[in-house]
Amino acid sequence: MTTTVNRPAGPPSGRTVAKTKPTFKQRLNVFDVKASPYFYVAPFFILFALVGLFPLVYTFVVSLYDWHLLKGQGDFVGLGNFVEVLQDRFFWNSLFNTMSIFLLSAIPQLAVALFLAAMLDQNLRAKTFWRMSVLLPYIVTPVAVAMIFTNMFGEQYGLINNILGSLGLDPVMWKNDTFASHVAIATMVNWRWTGYNALILLAAMQAVPRDLYESAALDGAGAVRRFFSITLPSIRPTMVFVVITATIGGLQIFTEPRLFDPVAAGGTQRQFQTTVLYLWEMAFQRQNFGKASTIAWLLFLIIVLFGVINYLISRKIATADGPRGAKVRLSRADRKRIERTNR
């Protein structure tokens, strides 16, 4: 028995099929598909190279020279400016002041912002009005904020000292005492940025599925337990973002301490002179651009270090179990109360 094999039709043996060349429109379409994403993101990288990367590299080049504000480039000193700045007690004093003001402002600021966001997340009357009200301090200019709080923390006729005097307490030297000046400046920072961070956290809370709260409420979890078991784990990525931005802004603080005492840059004894304020003094009062660039680069490295730490913490938080895996344990009294309610 014979079988017949049907072979596909094709060119005769010994002959090749000439491939048709793609038209110009086809080549243009292929190029558009491959190259369009790069053209879309190119403006960002071009702007970053012009206003971010180039100034950073040029600042490092300036830090290697004895650079004067008016005379310009001087002798090449290499890393000599870094050695001198790291041995400068005023630099370490400014770094201490920066860290102190940062801790006094960032920790209460985030705690109050979290509390305000939780309150605004409730069913309030005129919720839009209250949500916009917490943003009002942010839109006020820093100069106006500094003028108001400078008068409030005045040592002779300030509002705070007048209140303390009426209570029979001694006045506080807000500008001459180190810790008191840090508290005053941190208060300005907190008043301006707390509402801004609260709205960011509120937006994250609004994205949490409401069925999680309903299920937890049916299981007997109270408002506080739902907040710590559901709300906080759900908004952890946003919390990390707020912490990172608050850290960067806190380490670069300049306006509030500069305007708190316009006469002396950082106080008569440098008791609240921050690192950026010391950088400004080195550049425009001492006219030493080389050391000022060195301070800028050291501050940049410190911010990068904090950024790496926050990145590692965020990775650890991101791999943790979410709120769906959390179990709400009820006490015997809670179970009985729920049973009485269901009856």
Secondary structure, DSSP 8 states (H G I E B T S, - for coil): ------------TT---------HHHHHHHHHHHHHHHHHHHHHHHHHIIIIIHHHHHHHHHHTB--BTTTB---B-TTHHHHHHHT-HHHHHHHHHHHHHHHHHHHHHHHHHHHHHHHHTS--TTHHHHHHHTTHHHHS-HHHHHHHHHHHT-TTT-HHHHHHHHTT-----TTTSHHHHHHHHHHHHHHHHHHHHHHHHHHHHHTS-HHHHHHHHHTT--HHHHIIIIIHHHTHHHHHHHHHHHHHHHHT--HHHHHHSSSSTT-TT-TT--HHHHHHIIIIIS-BHHHHHHHHHHHHHHHHHHHHHHHHHHHHHHTS--GGG------HHHHHHHHHHH-
